[in-house]
Amino acid sequence: MQQMIGKILATYGVSITRKEEGVTYRGFFQPVRSKSWQYLEGNYSPLGEIPRGQYVYIGPAEVEVQQGDLLTIGGGSYIFRRVEPYWYGDEQIYLWGLCVEKGVNDTWGSQS
């Protein structure tokens, strides 16, 4: 199963660089449309507008990432706020994460 997921990420994913190690690999990275159930209400942003906020990450199980790690995708830098493995039976098949854009939402989730 992990090999099948790895092939999907390699074929359809975007190029991601983990800054701490300088490792480049492919994975999925998409903006989260809303922080709540508002997404289900049908409120959409104007065409072409990229919402800033949280981003969902799905990456290969063999590339270790953890909370606080920094990623580069395209011209942007993103910080992991949460990382969890996804298991299929006894096999870890990918990592799921939640990221925020560095410099824009660095304080997301912090207690002020």
N, C-alpha and C positions, 0 to 999 in steps of 0.2 A: 504494500500500500504506500509506503514512504517513497519508493521509487516512482510510482505512478504520479503522486502529488509533486515530486521533484521535477518530473518531465513537464507537467502542466505549468509550474512556476517558471521553468526555464524557457518554455515556448511562448507563454502569454504574459509573463511578468515584465516589470520595468527594471532597469538597472539601478541597484542600490549599493551604496558604499557605506560600510560601517567604519566610522572615523577612527575609533580606538585602535583597530587592527589594520586599517587600510584594506580590508577585504571587500571585494566587489562580487556581487551575486545578483540573482533575479528573484523578484517576489511581487506581491500585489500590494498596492498602496492607494487608498481611496479616501476622500473626505467623508466625514460623518455629516450628514445633512442637518442634524439637530441634536441637542443635548437632552431632548425629552420626546414625548409622544407627538409633538407638533408636526413631525414629518408626516404622520398619518392623516393630518388634516388637509393636505394638499397645498400648503404654502410653499411656493417655489421662488427662487431668486431669479432676477432678470437673466436672459440668455447670455451666456458668456461670462457671467460673474462667478468667480471661484470663491466659495465660502471659506472663511478662515475659522479655525477652531481645532477640532480633533480629527485625526486621521486613523483609519484602520490599516493595520499592517498584517500581512500573512507572508511568512518566510519559511525557508527550509529548516527542518529540525536540526540539521548538522551545524548550522551557523548560530552560535550561542550569542544571544543578546539578553540584556537585563535592564531593569528600570534605571533610567539616568543615562543610558548609552545614547550616542549621537549618530544620526544617519544623514547622508547626503543623497538627495534624489533630484536630478535635474540641477537647477541652481539653488535649491533650498536646503536648509538644515533643519532636522527634526529631532526632538528628544522623546525617548520612550518614557511614558508615564505608567504603563502597565504592560507586562508580558506574561503570557501563560502558554504552556504546551497544550496541544490538542492530541488526544490519544485515540487510537483505534485498537481496542483490545489491549494488549500489552505493548504495543508499538507506538512510540511518539512519532506522529507523521508530519506535523508542522508546528510553527510557533505563531500565535496570535498576539497582536499588540495594539496598544492605543498610544498614539503619538500626538504631540503638539508642535507647532512651528517655533523654532528657536528665535528669540527676540520679539515674537509677537504674543505668545501665550506662555512664556516661561514660568509664570506664577500659577498656571492652571492647577487646581487641586491643592495648592499650598495654603496653610492657615496664616492669615495676616493678622 
